[in-house]
Amino acid sequence: MPSGAALRLIGGRGTLASANPVVTVESYWPYATTLFDYIRRAMPFSTPGSLTNDEVYATTAYILAEGKIIDKMTVISAETLPKVQMPNRDGFIPDPRPEMFK
C-alpha cells in the first residue's frame, strides 16, 4: 500500500509543469464527475462499490471543499456536480492521432 505523498488527494496546484509535480484531485483531474465515479467504484477499500449515492456525493464534496474547489457549504448532487470547475480543466489537449484499433 502506498503511503505519504502517493496518497495525497489535495494540494499541488500549479506543480504539474515543475520538476516535482504533485498529482492530486486538485492539481490534475479535469472533471469533478471523474472523482465521483472513482469514489463510487473504488471505496471503501475493503468493500468497493458499497457506498450509497448520498455517501459518494458527501465524500466527493468533502474532497472538493478540502481542496478549496468548492465552498464547504456547497451541496453536491447530480445537478451541481457537473457544474464544478476543476482547477486543471483546461490543462489537457486533445489527442490528434487517429484511432488505430476499433
C-alpha positions as semicolon CSV with decimal commas, in nm:
position;residue;x (nm);y (nm);z (nm)
1;M;0,000;0,000;0,000
2;P;0,146;0,340;-0,094
3;S;0,195;0,599;0,174
4;G;0,284;0,966;0,211
5;A;0,262;1,184;-0,098
6;A;0,132;0,891;-0,304
7;L;-0,195;0,911;-0,110
8;R;-0,249;1,287;-0,136
9;L;-0,585;1,397;-0,268
10;I;-0,539;1,772;-0,246
11;G;-0,263;2,024;-0,293
12;G;-0,010;2,051;-0,571
13;R;-0,194;2,315;-0,768
14;G;0,041;2,469;-1,023
15;T;0,307;2,197;-0,990
16;L;0,236;1,985;-1,297
17;A;0,486;2,170;-1,516
18;S;0,751;2,167;-1,243
19;A;1,037;1,923;-1,187
20;N;0,840;1,769;-0,898
21;P;0,474;1,758;-0,998
22;V;0,223;1,671;-0,728
23;V;-0,060;1,487;-0,900
24;T;-0,379;1,513;-0,695
25;V;-0,752;1,556;-0,749
26;E;-0,698;1,928;-0,703
27;S;-0,400;1,967;-0,935
28;Y;-0,461;1,713;-1,211
29;W;-0,816;1,587;-1,254
30;P;-1,009;1,786;-1,517
31;Y;-1,364;1,684;-1,414
32;A;-1,534;1,652;-1,076
33;T;-1,757;1,379;-1,219
34;T;-1,449;1,158;-1,254
35;L;-1,389;1,192;-0,880
36;F;-1,748;1,086;-0,808
37;D;-1,714;0,785;-1,038
38;Y;-1,385;0,678;-0,882
39;I;-1,523;0,702;-0,529
40;R;-1,839;0,512;-0,631
41;R;-1,641;0,227;-0,784
42;A;-1,340;0,203;-0,551
43;M;-1,446;0,299;-0,200
44;P;-1,429;0,186;0,064
45;F;-1,113;-0,017;0,011
46;S;-1,248;-0,323;0,194
47;T;-1,585;-0,329;0,013
48;P;-1,564;-0,124;-0,307
49;G;-1,893;-0,011;-0,455
50;S;-2,084;-0,041;-0,129
51;L;-2,139;0,331;-0,061
52;T;-2,479;0,482;-0,123
53;N;-2,506;0,767;-0,374
54;D;-2,554;1,010;-0,084
55;E;-2,231;0,885;0,077
56;V;-2,046;0,919;-0,253
57;Y;-2,176;1,275;-0,303
58;A;-2,078;1,364;0,053
59;T;-1,727;1,221;0,013
60;T;-1,687;1,398;-0,320
61;A;-1,800;1,727;-0,165
62;Y;-1,560;1,683;0,126
63;I;-1,258;1,629;-0,103
64;L;-1,355;1,921;-0,329
65;A;-1,406;2,150;-0,028
66;E;-1,075;2,050;0,132
67;G;-0,905;2,141;-0,198
68;K;-1,086;2,476;-0,192
69;I;-1,253;2,391;-0,524
70;I;-1,598;2,442;-0,375
71;D;-1,719;2,618;-0,063
72;K;-1,762;2,392;0,240
73;M;-2,136;2,472;0,243
74;T;-2,192;2,368;-0,120
75;V;-2,426;2,072;-0,162
76;I;-2,309;1,833;-0,433
77;S;-2,576;1,645;-0,628
78;A;-2,634;1,505;-0,976
79;E;-2,730;1,856;-1,086
80;T;-2,446;2,050;-0,923
81;L;-2,153;1,811;-0,969
82;P;-2,109;1,859;-1,348
83;K;-2,102;2,237;-1,292
84;V;-1,793;2,223;-1,067
85;Q;-1,498;2,392;-1,237
86;M;-1,183;2,195;-1,161
87;P;-0,854;2,390;-1,147
88;N;-0,693;2,184;-1,426
89;R;-0,997;2,162;-1,656
90;D;-0,805;2,340;-1,934
91;G;-0,477;2,154;-1,875
92;F;-0,542;1,878;-2,128
93;I;-0,517;1,893;-2,504
94;P;-0,699;1,667;-2,749
95;D;-0,500;1,383;-2,899
96;P;-0,499;1,449;-3,276
97;R;-0,385;1,097;-3,366
98;P;-0,644;0,883;-3,544
99;E;-0,786;0,575;-3,372
100;M;-0,583;0,273;-3,477
101;F;-0,798;-0,001;-3,325
102;K;-1,170;-0,035;-3,306
